[in-house]
Amino acid sequence: MDFEIFADGLRFPEGPVVMSDGSVIVVEIESKKITRCWAGGRTETVAEPGGGPNGLAIGPDGALWCTNNGGFLYHERDGLLIPGHCPKDYSGGRIERIDLSTGKVEVVATHCGERPLKGPNDLVFDKAGNLYFTDLGKTYSTHRDTGGIYFMAAGSDRIEELDYNHISPNGIGLSPDEDTLYFADTMTGRVWAYDLESPGVARQATPFSKGRVVAGMPDLRYFDSLAISAAGNVCVASIIKGGITTVQPNGEHSHIALPDPFVTNIAFGGEDMMDAYVTLSGTGKLIKCRWPEAGLRLNFNA
């Protein structure tokens, strides 16, 4: 696929948010900061939350909301920046709100009841301003903390558990009618779906699980963040088999390859919503290309 490099030299970029002024805001997880990128390669720092800023979304209040994973260990190999285990300076998982005019960072939540958040990863707002987000968990040298899918009602700072004890919940998104919540599990390479009875409440899909598996991959690829197309397809960034895997609601899937084994995010923009911005995190690039289908407009990205 043909593409242009929108920004380069980024330190593990993720979470692209396409702004109405033509800029794209990303996190640089390894640098512990949030960066605004402009066409032509110019960048500027928006905020420095520390820890591991991971997913971004504009909220109903116009602020930038961030899932902060608390940090990773990083190492470089063969020209790639690679994330790893929980670092010694791990600062805890949290949900943050960032004032775009000042860069001020406010910690909104750190716990679900008495359970601390471990590695909040990605987030999405529904049309009413309710927040859904994933927690990837945290990995150590001999074990890992599992993760979950969480909900925060509009105007509240109370986190509720939608589902828990998945291996590695990562990308998250809502269907165009907002009746289905999708998430990607990284290590299993699966896309899951929850059929929502009401905001934050999922129907039981089987006697063993609230969610249902939409698709699993026949080869080794890890799933990262995702975006939903206007037609309701799940466009999920793929690691190892670097690129974007598009999963249809019926489970059929296809793949567009990109030149980085750590493709981590896709976001849509432009007047026709067919401009795709993709993070090639291992090589530190944000690229722009024309996508085969239009993306779904997010609720608060004016």
N, C-alpha and C positions, 0 to 999 in steps of 0.2 A: 504493500500500500504506500502511495506517495504521501509525504508529510513534510512540514517545515518545523524547524526547531524554534519554539517560541521563547524558551529560556534554557540556559545551560549553566553548569557549575553549581547546581543545587545539591544539598546534602540530604539525600534520600527524601525527595519530594513526594507528598501524597495530598489527598483531600482537596483537589482543585474546585474552586468556586468561581464561576464565570460571572463577572460583574457587568453592569449595563454600560459602564464607561469604556469597555474594551479590555480592561485588565483582567487578570486571573490571579486569585489569591490561593496560595498553597502553603502547606506546612513544610518545614525542613526538619524532619524528626531528629536527625543526628545533631543538628545545630540548635535544637530546642527553641525554634522560633517560627514565626509566621511571616511570609514574604509575599508582597504584591509584585506580579510580573507584568511587564508591558511588551507589546510587539516591538521587535528590534533588540530585545535582550536586556532592557533596563529593569532593575529590580530595586525594591525598597523594603525595609523592615516595617511590618505592621505592629507586631507585638513580640515579646519574648517571655512566654509563659513558663519556660523551663520544663523539666521532666521529659515528656515525649508527646508533644502535640501531634495528633494523628488524623482525625476526621474533622471536617468543617462544614457548616451550613449556616445560611442566613436565617435567623429566627423571626417570629412574628413581630418582635420589638425592633427589628432592623439591625440588631447586633449580630456579631459573628459568634456562633456557638462552636465549641471545640470539645471533642473527646480526647482527653489526655491520658496516655497509657503509662505515664510515670517514668518512661525511659527504657532503652535497650543498650546492651553492649554491641559495639560495631567492630568489624574488622574489614580490611581491604584485601582482595585477592583477584588477580587477573584483571585488574582495572575496574572491578566492581566493588561498591560499598554494600556490605551484607549485614543485616541485623541478626542478633542472636539472643542470648539469655538475659535474664534480669540482672541489671548492674548493681554494684555496691552502693551507688548513690540514688537508687530507686526512690522516687518521691511519692509514690502512691497514685492510684488511679483516681480520676475526677472528671466532672463535667464543668467546663468553664464558659464564661460569657465575656466577650471582648468588645469594648467600645471602639468602633472603627475610626472615630474622630480623634481619640486620644491614645489608643493602644492600651488602656487600662484593662487589666485582667481580673475578673471576679470569679472566685470558686463558688459554683452553685451547689454542688453535691459531691460527696465522697463515699457514701454508704447506701446500701439498700437494707433498711432496717439496721441490724447490727453487723451485717456482712459488708466488709470494705470492698469497694470496686478494685479490681486488679489491673485490668488493661483495657479501659474503654477504647473502642476502635473506630466505629463509624456511626452515623446518625442520620435521621430523616424526620422532618416535621410533616404532619398531616395538615389539611386545610384549616382545621380548627386550632392549630398551634400546639397540638400534643406532640410530644417528643418520643421517638423510639430510638434505641441505640443498642449496639452490641458491646460485649466485653469479651475480648479474646482470651482472657486469662493471662497467666505469666509462666514462662518456661525457665527451668533451672537445669543444672547439669545432669541430674538423675531423676527428676520428676517435673510435673507441671500442675498448675492450678487450672481447672477447667473454667469455662466461661458461660455466659448466658445472654439472654435478650431481655431488655428492660424497657420500661415505660414511665414517662413523667407527664402528668396531665398539665395542660396549659395553665400558667399562672401558679403552679405548685413547684416546690423544691423537693417533694417526696418521691422517691424512686420506688416503683413497684416491679416485681418480677413477673415477666410474661412467661418465660421458660428458662430453665437452668440446666447445668451439667452437660452441655454440649462440649465437644472437644476444643473447638477453636473458632467461635463465631466472629465473622469479619464484616464483609459488606452487607448493607441493609437498604431496602427500598420498598416503596408502596406501589401497587398496581394503579393504573389510571383512575379506577373507580374507588380506590382506597379500601376495598374489601379484602385484599390479600396483602400480607406482609411477607416479603422475601428476605432471606439472608443466605450468605455464602459461608460454608464451613471450610476453613483453609486446608487443614491437613487431610480431610477425607475427600476433597475435591467435589463436594456436593452442593447443590442449591436446594434449600428447604423453603417451604411455604406454610404460612399460617392463615387459615380462613377466619376472619375477624367477625365476631358477633356484635361487638361494639368497640370503641376505642380502648385499646389495652387488654381486650379479652378475646382469647382465641378458642375456637371450638376444639374439642378433643378429636384428633384425626384417627387414632388407633387406640386400643387398650393400653398401649405402651408409650404413646407420644402425643403431644399436642400438635406438632407439626407433621408435615408429609414431605417426602423426598420428591422433588420435581425431576432432578437429573443427577447422575453420577458419571464420572468420566472413565473411559476405558483404558486410559494411560495415566502416567504419573504427572499430574499438574496440581499445583496448590492454588486455591482461589483466594483472591484478595477483595478489594472493594468493588462496588457495582453501581450501575445506573440503569434506570428503566427507560425503554423506548416509548414513544407515543403509542405504538401498537401493543404495548404491554410485555415486550420481550425483556429478558434480564441480560444485560451486557456486563459480564463480570471479568475483571482483570485477572490474568493468569500468570503464575510464577512457574519457573522451570520451562514449561512450554510457553514462552513469553508471548503475550498477545492478549486479545480480547475474545472470550468465548461467549457467544450469544445463545442463551437457553430460552426456548419458547415455552409457554405455559404447559404445552403437552409433552414436554421433555425432549423434543428434538433440539439438536444443538449443532452449531458450526463455529469455526475458529478463524480469526484473522491474525496472522503472525506479525510480530514487531521485533525490532533488533535489540532486545534486552531481556534477559531471563527473569528480571524483576519488574514486570509490568504490574502496577499496583492500583491504578484508578483511571476512570474515564468520567468526563463531565461534558454536557452538551450546551451549546450556545449558538448565537447567530440568529438572524431574523427567521430563518426556516428551521432552526434547531438541528441542523445537520452538520454544524461545525463540532468536531469532537476534540477535546483536550485530554491528552493521555499522559500520565506520569511514567517515565522510564526511570525507575528509582535507582537501580543499580549503577547506571551511568550518569545520573543526576540531571536528566533532561525533562522538560515539559514540551510536548510536541502538539501540533495542531494539524488536523486532517479533515477531509470531507468524509462523512460516514454514510453507509448505504441506506440508512433510515433515520428519521427524525427522532430526537430524544424527547422525553417528557419534560415539560416545564415544571420546575420545582415551585412550591407554593409561594415562597417569599423572596425569590430572586427576581426582583422587578427588572 
